[in-house]
Amino acid sequence: MSVLRSYRLRWERKRWRARAFLKRRELLSIVDRTATIRPDDLLVLSTLRNERVRLPYFLRYYRGLGVNHFLIVDNGSDDGSAAWLAEQPDVSLWSTKASYKRARFGVDWLNWLARKHAHGHWALTVDPDEFFIYPFCDTRPLRALTDWLDASSIRSFGAMLLDMYPKGPIDKVPYREGQDPFEIACWFDSGNYTIQRNPKFGNLWIQGGPRARVFFPDDPAHAPALNKIPLVKWHRSYTYVSSTHNLLPRGLNLVYDEWGGEKASGILLHAKFLDTFTSKAAEELERRQHYAASREYRAYAERVSESPDLWCKWSEKLINWRQLEILGLMSKGNWA
């Protein structure tokens, strides 16, 4: 990387950090339990709106992995999400009615909370419909992974977003509060992915899967990105740039082996496509708070009235993480 590019990236990092500092004023503390965070606690950061039905399973899942504390921003929910979260003993909650879009889709808010509360911690930044799995997650807690990453001097851990879906129309089976969403949305595309290298940030850019296949069949280049770097040993000088797709400093994005081998990586199981999807898509299209003038949600709106079936003859049913490794979607690398 040239000296000029390195200089520009340093200035970009300072810009995003300064922006997060200013955006902190948009956050109103509802309940602050951060004083209970211990030096070695594992943290989850998330921003959400109207996800009340998903929250019980979301918190239970990550507690089961070994997460100790949740730092959550509620962006103007009116379905009881904030009140429910405020009652949870391991949640610190902030509220804002400010523009999600003008906060760079929540990134500014979470960058600030990470800077203030996650320094020195392993932190997972995920949405309420994203569920992190990693090699040996069926037998080893998340702390086993972070201990290995610490011992290997690895500061960040990549995961591909894997869209999960039911067989049949999306709204055929209702989702119940507290239910494991993958009892319903248990299918995924095992192939149909494209990978490019982002020359500026050094990360891989992955697209494809059912959203490209069904919602962007004529324009796959504009399908949502599936590459994520959700798990980071946070330092107050770090910053997410575009959602959790990439970070600065640039070295945090190198979560793959540049010499032809395999680094350990995970998966974020994406439970977007439940029966709640139709109303959620309509709400977000009306709000127009998403990337590229809500292009993604416009594509959803054009199809959801048809109750689309994302299942196809190449769909695979989820079994476990080893299946995903065999398919080349994640890797245990040299973690044995």
PyMOL commands that set and color helices and strands:
alter all, ss='L'
color gray80, all
select helices_A, chain A and resi 3-26+34-36+55-65+81-86+107-117+142-151+181-183+209-215+220-222+250-253+277-287+291-304+321-326
alter helices_A, ss='H'
color red, helices_A
select strands_A, chain A and resi 28-31+43-48+69-74+91-95+122-125+130-133+156-163+187-189+193-197+204-208+227-233+239-242+246-248+266-270+315-317
alter strands_A, ss='S'
color yellow, strands_A
deselect
rebuild
show_as cartoon
